[in-house]
Amino acid sequence: MIQLTGWIGGPELIIIGVVILLLFGGKKIPELARGLGKGIREFKDVTDKSNIANDLKDIASEVNDVKSSVDKMNPSKLIDDISLKKKK
């Protein structure tokens, strides 16, 4: 079996679990897990309330507006448009 460098396998996870159990004890681990879950939940709530996705959509819209304005003012494009109109 080929083992890739950096991957954690079964024996390593068992050793880590035993070390955590010895350091914190059986009664403290559920409390730590609850605190970690609560922290993750609060972080998720804060990021959902901050409307980051809506802000990014607004920024993307403004960038597209500026890009289209710049494309309209592009001299080489204006020359191409004028030459196309003359050919018609």
ChimeraX attribute file (.defattr): number of C-alpha atoms within 10 A of each C-alpha:
attribute: neighborCount
match mode: 1-to-1
recipient: residues
	/A:1	3
	/A:2	4
	/A:3	8
	/A:4	7
	/A:5	6
	/A:6	6
	/A:7	7
	/A:8	10
	/A:9	9
	/A:10	8
	/A:11	9
	/A:12	11
	/A:13	11
	/A:14	11
	/A:15	11
	/A:16	12
	/A:17	12
	/A:18	12
	/A:19	12
	/A:20	13
	/A:21	14
	/A:22	10
	/A:23	11
	/A:24	11
	/A:25	12
	/A:26	11
	/A:27	9
	/A:28	11
	/A:29	14
	/A:30	11
	/A:31	11
	/A:32	12
	/A:33	11
	/A:34	11
	/A:35	12
	/A:36	12
	/A:37	12
	/A:38	12
	/A:39	12
	/A:40	12
	/A:41	11
	/A:42	12
	/A:43	12
	/A:44	11
	/A:45	11
	/A:46	11
	/A:47	11
	/A:48	11
	/A:49	9
	/A:50	10
	/A:51	10
	/A:52	11
	/A:53	11
	/A:54	10
	/A:55	11
	/A:56	11
	/A:57	11
	/A:58	12
	/A:59	12
	/A:60	12
	/A:61	12
	/A:62	12
	/A:63	12
	/A:64	12
	/A:65	12
	/A:66	12
	/A:67	12
	/A:68	12
	/A:69	11
	/A:70	11
	/A:71	13
	/A:72	11
	/A:73	11
	/A:74	11
	/A:75	11
	/A:76	10
	/A:77	12
	/A:78	13
	/A:79	11
	/A:80	11
	/A:81	11
	/A:82	11
	/A:83	11
	/A:84	10
	/A:85	9
	/A:86	8
	/A:87	6
	/A:88	5
